[in-house]
Amino acid sequence: MPKVSPELLSILRCPVTGSPLVQEGDELVSTTAAADGEKVRYAIEDGIPLLLPPELLAAANAASSDQHDAKA
């Protein structure tokens, strides 16, 4: 499990709620719930937090998949 440095965690904020983030396993989690009452979770890939809101992350993954399909 890649650990995000305490220095980086001290400045990162959730782009949805604006709250600080804490690391839980392989994810960063907002300390304040979003409008839907759930805390927002962000994946960490190769030690890099992916701080895209969930709906934009799904769109980015779909676009990336489409680009890979076009190259084949």
PyMOL commands that set and color helices and strands:
alter all, ss='L'
color gray80, all
select helices_A, chain A and resi 6-11+54-71
alter helices_A, ss='H'
color red, helices_A
select strands_A, chain A and resi 21-24+27-33+39-45+48-49
alter strands_A, ss='S'
color yellow, strands_A
deselect
rebuild
show_as cartoon
